[in-house]
Amino acid sequence: MRSITILPITLFISAMLAVAILLAPVSAKAVTVDDLLIQVQSMMEQMAKMQVQLLELQKTGGISGAAPATTPTSVSTPVGAVLGAKTFKFTEDTIYGLTNEDIKRIQVLLKTDKEIYPEGVTSGFFGPATQRAIRNLQTRFGLDPVGVTGPATTALLERLISQQNSDGTYPADILDPTRPTGSVLGASTSTNVNSNVPANIQALLAQVAALQNQKGSTSNTTNTSSSNSSGIKYIEVAIDDAESNVKVKYDNGDIKDFWVFEDEKSKIIKEIAKKINVSVSVVEDLADFGKLSSNNGQDDVEEIMADVDLEDGETKVEVVFDGGDEDDFTIDSADYDDIIEEIADELDIDEDEVLDIIEWDWNITVEDIDEIKVDVEDGEAEVTVELESGDEIEFTLDEDNEDDIIELIAEILDIDEDEVEDLLDIDFAE
């Protein structure tokens, strides 16, 4: 019987030694909440193992004079277990243009806050909407809003995802940077810590609380500085060949999209400030310079829908990608050629590729059309659609065959070919 008793005691002593090592003074380099929580979690896991072993020893009488076991042998959550410190690691790349389950996990997390991810699409495709949501998350948590899941952002996402509930939901305040993610069952992160928690763990928890308070303070400062009377949420600037496309998103969800014909940063900032009637300092604080979201080629685009408002002279564009992600933006023009050109620039694809998949809505019926004039010369057809309102729709077709011209006009205006023929006035140059 003595040999049976010695082995459990040896295991218990080994576990105690392991915890003693863990309870050694914390290195000064452990200065992040994540690092501290991982250390605390490691300690708690060791304590949980010891609790189970101790209970087994008590049950078998392996420890002389041990009190009978009154606690269940299954210890699912030890006293002092860290909430939100369980580990989660991505196993797949979470980069723009890919589709996988880890990206879907990120989207499920981000959609819990409509200010972060208003689209809320959980397709697993990392497209423009997801990239904007990542930028919003980074801004809120005091990271550089680059829209890329680098090391710091990955660590943040893994920490947040690890706090997912067993039913797949998240705490309502999961994306609140001041949320006490290091809270501990059976212990407090305040100075009045639970006396049952070892002193070294108490010290770690105090550091966690201090860092969280500091983080919250920084976040509040950041939010205050980015909040301004203009109500602007962010400004994206894409510089390309001596001109820059600017997208301004407001807190109420409105988007303003326009071009600045400059490629020097200081001049661009001044022009943006003039156009949206804010100070230069506001633009400097909120502008993100670089290349706007690209779908990396036509293969990623499933559908483009252009909703043209001739009266206001603007076009709302909706883009659907193969993975199910969506994007939308507004073009300050109702001109056919301008619309095609700006969509191609926005999506970084060729104009011919846009023409292949675009669907038009000119918000007109055949009764709104007075006449369709077509001048055919040198293999091209110049089309002018004259409306009863006095407005005109003009576009050029790379066709000189009448039947093909009629078919394309019907497709662009979304009316029947017979109706096009009834309204058509076609002139072939001699």
N, C-alpha and C positions, 0 to 999 in steps of 0.2 A: 504493500500500500504506500510506503514511503516514496518509491520511485514514481508512482502515479501523481503524488502531490508535488514533487520537485519540478516537473516539467511546466505545469501551469504557472507556478511561481516564477520560474525563469522567464517565461514569456511576459509576465506582468512587469518584472524588473526591466526587461528590455524595452518595453513600451514606455516605462517611466523615464528611462535614459533618453529615449528619442524625444520625448516632450521636454525634458530638461535642456536638450540641445536647442529645440525650437524656442524655448523661453529665454535664451541668451539675449543680451542687449541687442536691440535692433540697429543695424548699420545706418549711419547718417545719410546714406545714399537712398534709403527707402523713403522717398518724399512724395509719392503719389498715393491717392486713395486706393487705386487698383492694387499697388504693391502691398500696401498695408492690409487690405482685405484678404488678399491671397495668403499672407502670413497668418492672419487670424484664423482663416478657414483651415489651414494646415494644422494649426494647434487644436482646433475644435474637432477635426477628424481623428486626431490621435487620442483626444480625450474620449471621444465616442467609442473608439476601439477598446480603450482601457475599461470603460464602463461595462461593455459587453463581457470582457474577460473577467472582470471582477465579479460580475453577476454569476458567471459560470463557476468561478471558484467558490463563491458562496453556496451555490446549489449543491456542488459536489463535496463541500467541506474541505476543499483544498487549502483553505487558509484557517489556521487554528484559531478557534474562538470567533470566527466570522459570524455575523448575524444572519439569520435566515433571509433568503432573498424575498423582498416584498415588491420589487419592481419587475415588470415584464422583461423577458429576455430580449425582446425586439425593441431596440432603441432607434426609432426612426429619425428623431431630431433631438440631439443632445442639448442640454441647457447651454445657452451661449452660442448656438449655431448662427452663423452670419446669414442674414437675409440679403440676397442679391450677390453673394460672393461665390456661389457655385460656378464652376467653370463652364465656359462655352467657347469653342474655337471654330472658325470657318474652315471648311475643308475644300472649298472651291474658290476660284478667283472671282472677286466682286468688282469687276471693271466695266467701263462703258462698252455697250454693244453686245455683252454676253447675256445668256439666259440660263439660270440654274436655281436650285433650291435655296442656296444661301442668299442670293439677291432677293428672292421671294420673302425670306425671313426678315430681311432688312425692310422691305416694303410693308410687311405686316406690322412691324414696329412703328415705322414712320407714319402710317395712316392713322395711328391713334391720336394724332394731333393735326387738325385740318390746316392750321397755320403753317405747319411744317410741310405737309404733303396733301394739299387740297384735292388732287386727283384721286388719291387713294387706290390706284390700280395695283393689284398684287399678282401680276402675270409672271414674275420672275425675270422679266426683260429689263435690263438697265438702259433706259433711254433718257431723253431730255427731261421728262417730268421727274424721274427718279434722281437725276443729277441735280435738278433745282432743289429737290427735297433734301438731298445730302448737304447742299450749300446752306440751306436754312438751318439744318441741324448744327452744322459747324459754326455758324454765326451765333446761334443761341448758346452753345457751350464754349464759346470763346476761342474757337479754332479758326484757322485761315479758311475762308469760304471758297475753296478751290473746286468743290464738286467731285473730288477724287478720294477714294477710300485708302488713304495712306496709313502709315503705322499708328498715328495718334487716333485717327478716326476709326480705324479697325478696332483698336483697343476699346474705344468708347462704345462702339456698336456691340461688341462681344459682351461687354459688361452689362449693357442694357438688355440685350436679348436673353442673357442668363437669368434675368428676373421675370421671365414669362411665367404666368400661372400654369398649373397643370391642365387647365381646360383650353389653353391656347390664347387666353386674353392677357392683357397687361394692366397693371395699376393705372388708374386714371391720370396720375401725375408722373408717369414714367419718363416723360420728356421734359420735366421741370428740372433745370440744373441745380436748383436749391433743394431738391428732394433728398432726404437722408437715406441714401442707398446703402449706407454701411450700418444701418440699425441692426441690433443683435437681440435675439430672443434670450431673455433672462439677464440681459445686461443693458447698460445705458451708455450712449456715446457722450453724455454730459460729464461734468466733473464728479457728479454723485453716482459713480458706477456701482454696480451690484457687488457686494462684498464676497459673493461666491465665485466671482471670476478672478483668476490669477492676476497678480499685480502687473505682470508684464503685458498680459492681454489688455488690462485696463489702460496701460500706457499707450498701447497701440490704438485702442479705440479713441483715446483722447486726441491722438494725432489725426485720426480719421476725421473726427468732429471739427478739429481746427482747420484741416484742409478743405472740408466741405463748406465751412463758413466762409473761408477765404474765396473759394470758387464761386459761391453764391454772390458774394460781394462784387467780385469781378464781373460776373454775368449781369448783375443789376446795373453796374456802371456802363457796361457795353450796350445794354438795351436802352439806357437813357441817352447815350450819345448818338445811337442810330435812330432814335425816335425824334422826328422833327415835325414842324407844322405842315410840311408838304405831304405827310402821310406816305412817303415812299418806302417800300420794303427793300427793294434792291435795284441796282442798275447794272446791266450787262453791256459790255462794249466789245465788238469784234472788229479789229482793224484788218483791212484787206485792200491792198493796191490803192493807196492814197485816199481811201474813204473808209468810214466806220459805220457799222450798223449798231444802233442803240436800242435796247429794250428796257423800258422802265416799268416795273411792277409796283402798284400801289397797295396799301394795306387793305383796301376794300375789294381787291381782286382785279381792278382795271389794269390794262396793259397798254402802254404807248410805245409804238415801234416806229423809228424814223432813221434817216441817214444823215450823217455829218461828213461833209467832204473835206476832212482833215485826217492826217495820220500821225500827227504829233500830239502826244498825250496832253500837254498843258493846253493846247488849243482846243482839243476835243472836249476837255472838261469845261472850258469857258463856253463853248457852243451849246453843250448839253444844259448848262446852267441857264443860258438865255432861253432855250426852247421850252424848258419845263418850269421856268420862273422860280428858281431856287438859288441859293448862294453857291459859290464855287466850293466852299468848304463842305457843304452837304454832299455834293457830287464826289469830291475827293474821298469822303468817308465811305460812300456806298458803292462807288463804281468798281466793277470787276472787269479788268482788261484781259483780253485774250481772244480765243476763238469760241464763238457761240456753239452750243450743242450741235453735233453733227450725227447723222444716222449712219455715217460711214458707208454710204453707197445705196443705190436704188434697191438692192435686194432686201434691205431692212424696211422699206416703205411699202405698205400694203395699199394705202389709199390716201389721196389728197382731195379735200373738199374746199372749194372756194365759194364763199357766200358774199356776193358783191352788192354793195349799197351804192347805187348810182347817185342818189340824191345827196348823200353825205360824202361821197367820194372816198370810200374806204372799203376794204375787203377783209373779212374774217376768214382765216385759214385754219382748218383742222386736219391734222395728220395722224393716221393710224399706222402703227408699225406691225411687223409680222408677229412679234411676241405679244401683241395686245396692248402695248403701251401707247399713249396718245400725247400729242402736243398741240398747242394752238397759239396763234399769234395774229396780230392785226397789221395790215399794210395800209398806209395812208395814200391809197390810190385805187381808182376803179378802172384804170386803163389795162387792157388785156396784156399788152407786152410788158408793162411794168410789173404786173402781178406775177407773170411767169418768171421774169428775171429775179424778183425778190424772193420768191419761193425757192428757186434754185440756189440762190446765195444763202438763204437761211438754212436749208437742208444740206448744203454742200454737195449738190448733184447737178448734172447737166440739165439745161433747159429742155432738151429733147426727152429726157427721162421724166421730167415733170409733165410734159404734154401727153406722154403715154398713159399716165394713170390719174390725171386730174379730173375731177367732176365739178361742173360749174352750176351755180345757182345765181342767175342774174336777177331773180325776183321779178320776172316779167312773164306775161302770157302772150300768146300769139296776137290777142286783141290789142296789146300795147305796141305792136310793131307796125309802123307805117309802110316801110319799104326796106328791102335788102338789096343794096347795090354791090356789084362785083365787077372789078376791072382785072382782066387776066392778061398778063404780059410776062414774057421771059420765064415761063414755067411757074409763075407765082400768081396768086389771086388775092387782090386787095379787097377786103370785105368791109363794108360800112352798113351797119344796121341802124336805120333811122327810126326813132321811137316817137310815138304820139306826143310825149312830154317835151320833145325837142332835144333830148339827150341822144347820144350816139355811142354805139359799141363798134370799135374798129379792131381788126386783127388781120394778119397775113397768113395765108395757107400755102404750103409748098406743093401746090397742085395746079394743073391746067386742064384737067378733065372735068367736064360739067357735072357728071354723075358723082364723082368723088367729092367735088366741091359742095354739092348739095348735101351729101351724107355728113360731111364734117361740120357744116353750118348747123344742121339739125342736131348733131351731137353736142355742139358747144352751147346752143341756145336751149337745148332740151325741148324741142318741138318736133313734130312729124316732118318727114321729108316732103310730103305732099303740101304741107303748109309753107315750107320754104319755097317750093316751086311757084306757089300762088303769089308770093311776095317778091320773087326774084326778078331783078333787072340786071342781066349779065352782059358784059361787053368784052369781046375778045379783040385785042389789038391786032391790026393787020400787019 
